[in-house]
Amino acid sequence: MFGLFKKKTEKEKLNEEYKKLLAEYHKLSSIDRKKADLKMAEAEEVAKKMDAIKE
């Protein structure tokens, strides 16, 4: 309840985006492999940004 108005940190936003991209990758992997590979590449870029924030 007290976290209702709390803003998300950059790391939390990137983590949500990463999870969303992985879910899309998983869905596309059985339909269109090329699009799935593009989603995985996007997810890897987000992961690199998350690693840069850690440091």
Biopython code that builds the backbone (N, CA, C, O; Angstrom):
import numpy as np
from Bio.PDB.StructureBuilder import StructureBuilder

atoms = [
    (1, "MET", "N", (0.819, -1.184, 0.000)),
    (1, "MET", "CA", (0.000, 0.000, 0.000)),
    (1, "MET", "C", (0.863, 1.247, 0.000)),
    (1, "MET", "O", (0.557, 2.216, -0.696)),
    (2, "PHE", "N", (1.949, 1.232, 0.782)),
    (2, "PHE", "CA", (2.796, 2.418, 0.861)),
    (2, "PHE", "C", (3.657, 2.589, -0.388)),
    (2, "PHE", "O", (4.179, 3.677, -0.634)),
    (3, "GLY", "N", (3.810, 1.534, -1.172)),
    (3, "GLY", "CA", (4.578, 1.612, -2.411)),
    (3, "GLY", "C", (3.725, 2.051, -3.587)),
    (3, "GLY", "O", (4.177, 2.010, -4.731)),
    (4, "LEU", "N", (2.514, 2.463, -3.321)),
    (4, "LEU", "CA", (1.582, 2.819, -4.378)),
    (4, "LEU", "C", (2.104, 3.966, -5.238)),
    (4, "LEU", "O", (1.970, 3.930, -6.462)),
    (5, "PHE", "N", (2.688, 4.966, -4.623)),
    (5, "PHE", "CA", (3.153, 6.141, -5.356)),
    (5, "PHE", "C", (4.663, 6.157, -5.555)),
    (5, "PHE", "O", (5.221, 7.153, -6.015)),
    (6, "LYS", "N", (5.317, 5.067, -5.215)),
    (6, "LYS", "CA", (6.758, 4.982, -5.358)),
    (6, "LYS", "C", (7.116, 4.831, -6.839)),
    (6, "LYS", "O", (6.546, 4.004, -7.550)),
    (7, "LYS", "N", (8.059, 5.635, -7.279)),
    (7, "LYS", "CA", (8.504, 5.542, -8.662)),
    (7, "LYS", "C", (9.482, 4.388, -8.805)),
    (7, "LYS", "O", (10.222, 4.060, -7.877)),
    (8, "LYS", "N", (9.471, 3.784, -9.976)),
    (8, "LYS", "CA", (10.361, 2.667, -10.242)),
    (8, "LYS", "C", (11.746, 3.196, -10.594)),
    (8, "LYS", "O", (11.891, 4.241, -11.227)),
    (9, "THR", "N", (12.749, 2.454, -10.171)),
    (9, "THR", "CA", (14.113, 2.820, -10.522)),
    (9, "THR", "C", (14.385, 2.399, -11.965)),
    (9, "THR", "O", (13.627, 1.628, -12.553)),
    (10, "GLU", "N", (15.453, 2.906, -12.510)),
    (10, "GLU", "CA", (15.839, 2.567, -13.878)),
    (10, "GLU", "C", (16.084, 1.067, -14.002)),
    (10, "GLU", "O", (15.721, 0.450, -15.004)),
    (11, "LYS", "N", (16.698, 0.494, -12.986)),
    (11, "LYS", "CA", (16.985, -0.944, -13.011)),
    (11, "LYS", "C", (15.693, -1.756, -13.034)),
    (11, "LYS", "O", (15.604, -2.751, -13.753)),
    (12, "GLU", "N", (14.690, -1.344, -12.256)),
    (12, "GLU", "CA", (13.404, -2.047, -12.236)),
    (12, "GLU", "C", (12.706, -1.949, -13.589)),
    (12, "GLU", "O", (12.108, -2.919, -14.053)),
    (13, "LYS", "N", (12.782, -0.789, -14.217)),
    (13, "LYS", "CA", (12.172, -0.609, -15.532)),
    (13, "LYS", "C", (12.848, -1.512, -16.562)),
    (13, "LYS", "O", (12.176, -2.156, -17.368)),
    (14, "LEU", "N", (14.180, -1.555, -16.531)),
    (14, "LEU", "CA", (14.909, -2.400, -17.472)),
    (14, "LEU", "C", (14.614, -3.874, -17.228)),
    (14, "LEU", "O", (14.509, -4.653, -18.175)),
    (15, "ASN", "N", (14.482, -4.256, -15.972)),
    (15, "ASN", "CA", (14.196, -5.649, -15.648)),
    (15, "ASN", "C", (12.823, -6.055, -16.190)),
    (15, "ASN", "O", (12.672, -7.156, -16.719)),
    (16, "GLU", "N", (11.837, -5.192, -16.066)),
    (16, "GLU", "CA", (10.509, -5.480, -16.608)),
    (16, "GLU", "C", (10.544, -5.588, -18.125)),
    (16, "GLU", "O", (9.910, -6.470, -18.706)),
    (17, "GLU", "N", (11.290, -4.683, -18.769)),
    (17, "GLU", "CA", (11.405, -4.716, -20.222)),
    (17, "GLU", "C", (12.095, -6.003, -20.670)),
    (17, "GLU", "O", (11.700, -6.616, -21.662)),
    (18, "TYR", "N", (13.127, -6.404, -19.930)),
    (18, "TYR", "CA", (13.856, -7.633, -20.241)),
    (18, "TYR", "C", (12.932, -8.847, -20.153)),
    (18, "TYR", "O", (12.936, -9.697, -21.043)),
    (19, "LYS", "N", (12.147, -8.927, -19.090)),
    (19, "LYS", "CA", (11.214, -10.048, -18.926)),
    (19, "LYS", "C", (10.176, -10.076, -20.039)),
    (19, "LYS", "O", (9.812, -11.144, -20.532)),
    (20, "LYS", "N", (9.695, -8.882, -20.437)),
    (20, "LYS", "CA", (8.705, -8.793, -21.502)),
    (20, "LYS", "C", (9.293, -9.281, -22.821)),
    (20, "LYS", "O", (8.640, -10.016, -23.561)),
    (21, "LEU", "N", (10.525, -8.872, -23.114)),
    (21, "LEU", "CA", (11.171, -9.288, -24.357)),
    (21, "LEU", "C", (11.415, -10.790, -24.379)),
    (21, "LEU", "O", (11.255, -11.427, -25.420)),
    (22, "LEU", "N", (11.800, -11.364, -23.244)),
    (22, "LEU", "CA", (12.012, -12.814, -23.191)),
    (22, "LEU", "C", (10.702, -13.571, -23.395)),
    (22, "LEU", "O", (10.690, -14.627, -24.029)),
    (23, "ALA", "N", (9.606, -13.043, -22.867)),
    (23, "ALA", "CA", (8.310, -13.688, -23.062)),
    (23, "ALA", "C", (7.912, -13.647, -24.542)),
    (23, "ALA", "O", (7.402, -14.628, -25.082)),
    (24, "GLU", "N", (8.151, -12.505, -25.188)),
    (24, "GLU", "CA", (7.857, -12.398, -26.619)),
    (24, "GLU", "C", (8.750, -13.331, -27.420)),
    (24, "GLU", "O", (8.294, -13.953, -28.379)),
    (25, "TYR", "N", (10.015, -13.434, -27.037)),
    (25, "TYR", "CA", (10.944, -14.345, -27.699)),
    (25, "TYR", "C", (10.431, -15.778, -27.601)),
    (25, "TYR", "O", (10.429, -16.514, -28.588)),
    (26, "HIS", "N", (10.001, -16.162, -26.418)),
    (26, "HIS", "CA", (9.525, -17.526, -26.208)),
    (26, "HIS", "C", (8.295, -17.820, -27.067)),
    (26, "HIS", "O", (8.170, -18.907, -27.631)),
    (27, "LYS", "N", (7.391, -16.847, -27.162)),
    (27, "LYS", "CA", (6.186, -17.028, -27.962)),
    (27, "LYS", "C", (6.533, -17.133, -29.447)),
    (27, "LYS", "O", (5.971, -17.962, -30.164)),
    (28, "LEU", "N", (7.461, -16.290, -29.906)),
    (28, "LEU", "CA", (7.821, -16.275, -31.324)),
    (28, "LEU", "C", (8.715, -17.440, -31.730)),
    (28, "LEU", "O", (8.789, -17.773, -32.913)),
    (29, "SER", "N", (9.385, -18.059, -30.783)),
    (29, "SER", "CA", (10.361, -19.099, -31.117)),
    (29, "SER", "C", (9.734, -20.289, -31.838)),
    (29, "SER", "O", (10.406, -20.967, -32.615)),
    (30, "SER", "N", (8.461, -20.545, -31.588)),
    (30, "SER", "CA", (7.822, -21.669, -32.268)),
    (30, "SER", "C", (7.134, -21.252, -33.565)),
    (30, "SER", "O", (6.708, -22.103, -34.348)),
    (31, "ILE", "N", (7.026, -19.942, -33.792)),
    (31, "ILE", "CA", (6.309, -19.450, -34.968)),
    (31, "ILE", "C", (7.284, -18.940, -36.029)),
    (31, "ILE", "O", (7.289, -19.412, -37.166)),
    (32, "ASP", "N", (8.102, -17.973, -35.636)),
    (32, "ASP", "CA", (8.993, -17.310, -36.588)),
    (32, "ASP", "C", (10.368, -17.142, -35.934)),
    (32, "ASP", "O", (10.565, -16.265, -35.093)),
    (33, "ARG", "N", (11.290, -17.979, -36.326)),
    (33, "ARG", "CA", (12.602, -18.004, -35.688)),
    (33, "ARG", "C", (13.376, -16.697, -35.889)),
    (33, "ARG", "O", (14.087, -16.254, -34.987)),
    (34, "LYS", "N", (13.242, -16.086, -37.056)),
    (34, "LYS", "CA", (13.981, -14.855, -37.331)),
    (34, "LYS", "C", (13.533, -13.724, -36.400)),
    (34, "LYS", "O", (14.367, -13.006, -35.849)),
    (35, "LYS", "N", (12.220, -13.568, -36.227)),
    (35, "LYS", "CA", (11.708, -12.541, -35.328)),
    (35, "LYS", "C", (12.086, -12.843, -33.880)),
    (35, "LYS", "O", (12.354, -11.937, -33.092)),
    (36, "ALA", "N", (12.102, -14.137, -33.544)),
    (36, "ALA", "CA", (12.485, -14.537, -32.189)),
    (36, "ALA", "C", (13.939, -14.160, -31.919)),
    (36, "ALA", "O", (14.269, -13.698, -30.827)),
    (37, "ASP", "N", (14.803, -14.355, -32.905)),
    (37, "ASP", "CA", (16.210, -13.986, -32.742)),
    (37, "ASP", "C", (16.377, -12.476, -32.569)),
    (37, "ASP", "O", (17.245, -12.031, -31.820)),
    (38, "LEU", "N", (15.554, -11.694, -33.255)),
    (38, "LEU", "CA", (15.615, -10.242, -33.097)),
    (38, "LEU", "C", (15.184, -9.835, -31.690)),
    (38, "LEU", "O", (15.781, -8.934, -31.101)),
    (39, "LYS", "N", (14.166, -10.480, -31.148)),
    (39, "LYS", "CA", (13.721, -10.194, -29.776)),
    (39, "LYS", "C", (14.805, -10.559, -28.781)),
    (39, "LYS", "O", (15.008, -9.846, -27.798)),
    (40, "MET", "N", (15.504, -11.662, -29.024)),
    (40, "MET", "CA", (16.574, -12.069, -28.121)),
    (40, "MET", "C", (17.715, -11.059, -28.167)),
    (40, "MET", "O", (18.325, -10.766, -27.139)),
    (41, "ALA", "N", (18.004, -10.530, -29.339)),
    (41, "ALA", "CA", (19.047, -9.515, -29.465)),
    (41, "ALA", "C", (18.656, -8.251, -28.684)),
    (41, "ALA", "O", (19.497, -7.639, -28.027)),
    (42, "GLU", "N", (17.383, -7.868, -28.761)),
    (42, "GLU", "CA", (16.914, -6.709, -28.002)),
    (42, "GLU", "C", (17.044, -6.969, -26.502)),
    (42, "GLU", "O", (17.444, -6.089, -25.741)),
    (43, "ALA", "N", (16.701, -8.186, -26.092)),
    (43, "ALA", "CA", (16.791, -8.544, -24.673)),
    (43, "ALA", "C", (18.239, -8.501, -24.202)),
    (43, "ALA", "O", (18.509, -8.082, -23.077)),
    (44, "GLU", "N", (19.164, -8.922, -25.039)),
    (44, "GLU", "CA", (20.583, -8.877, -24.673)),
    (44, "GLU", "C", (21.074, -7.442, -24.516)),
    (44, "GLU", "O", (21.895, -7.162, -23.642)),
    (45, "GLU", "N", (20.580, -6.532, -25.353)),
    (45, "GLU", "CA", (20.944, -5.121, -25.226)),
    (45, "GLU", "C", (20.447, -4.551, -23.896)),
    (45, "GLU", "O", (21.151, -3.789, -23.234)),
    (46, "VAL", "N", (19.237, -4.928, -23.522)),
    (46, "VAL", "CA", (18.683, -4.467, -22.244)),
    (46, "VAL", "C", (19.503, -5.047, -21.093)),
    (46, "VAL", "O", (19.750, -4.365, -20.098)),
    (47, "ALA", "N", (19.926, -6.305, -21.228)),
    (47, "ALA", "CA", (20.735, -6.945, -20.198)),
    (47, "ALA", "C", (22.074, -6.220, -20.041)),
    (47, "ALA", "O", (22.573, -6.070, -18.926)),
    (48, "LYS", "N", (22.645, -5.776, -21.144)),
    (48, "LYS", "CA", (23.901, -5.021, -21.091)),
    (48, "LYS", "C", (23.705, -3.691, -20.351)),
    (48, "LYS", "O", (24.570, -3.268, -19.585)),
    (49, "LYS", "N", (22.569, -3.044, -20.586)),
    (49, "LYS", "CA", (22.271, -1.795, -19.892)),
    (49, "LYS", "C", (22.126, -2.048, -18.396)),
    (49, "LYS", "O", (22.580, -1.248, -17.578)),
    (50, "MET", "N", (21.490, -3.166, -18.042)),
    (50, "MET", "CA", (21.320, -3.506, -16.622)),
    (50, "MET", "C", (22.681, -3.760, -15.977)),
    (50, "MET", "O", (22.911, -3.341, -14.842)),
    (51, "ASP", "N", (23.577, -4.434, -16.678)),
    (51, "ASP", "CA", (24.918, -4.674, -16.156)),
    (51, "ASP", "C", (25.690, -3.375, -15.985)),
    (51, "ASP", "O", (26.449, -3.222, -15.027)),
    (52, "ALA", "N", (25.500, -2.439, -16.911)),
    (52, "ALA", "CA", (26.196, -1.156, -16.820)),
    (52, "ALA", "C", (25.721, -0.370, -15.602)),
    (52, "ALA", "O", (26.502, 0.348, -14.978)),
    (53, "ILE", "N", (24.442, -0.507, -15.265)),
    (53, "ILE", "CA", (23.918, 0.190, -14.087)),
    (53, "ILE", "C", (24.488, -0.400, -12.804)),
    (53, "ILE", "O", (24.722, 0.329, -11.840)),
    (54, "LYS", "N", (24.714, -1.709, -12.782)),
    (54, "LYS", "CA", (25.259, -2.367, -11.609)),
    (54, "LYS", "C", (26.638, -1.822, -11.256)),
    (54, "LYS", "O", (26.974, -1.671, -10.082)),
    (55, "GLU", "N", (27.419, -1.535, -12.264)),
    (55, "GLU", "CA", (28.804, -1.116, -12.052)),
    (55, "GLU", "C", (28.933, 0.312, -11.671)),
    (55, "GLU", "O", (30.044, 0.797, -11.463)),
]
sb = StructureBuilder()
sb.init_structure("model")
sb.init_model(0)
sb.init_chain("A")
sb.init_seg("    ")
for serial, (resi, resn, name, xyz) in enumerate(atoms, 1):
    if name == "N":
        sb.init_residue(resn, " ", resi, " ")
    sb.init_atom(name, np.array(xyz, "f"), 0.0, 1.0, " ", f" {name:<3s}", serial, name[0])
structure = sb.get_structure()
